[in-house]
Amino acid sequence: MRGRYMSVYGLTWPVALGVGPILAGLLYDHVSPVSMWYGGFLFGLISALGFLILWRKFPNERGQVVSSTIA
């Protein structure tokens, strides 16, 4: 049971690499060449809003920026 999540994670990349170009080609041919750019913009906007919501929900306890220093 311990390694099953890694096998599922390992299968996601080949599936995405196989399905992604096909879906992009269908979108390019049947909708519009510009639709891929709109889709990328939409996913980027959703990701940015998700990070903003997480940042506001879980602020740093001291309110300071966390930085790493190499000693």
PyMOL commands that set and color helices and strands:
alter all, ss='L'
color gray80, all
select helices_A, chain A and resi 4-30+35-57
alter helices_A, ss='H'
color red, helices_A
deselect
rebuild
show_as cartoon
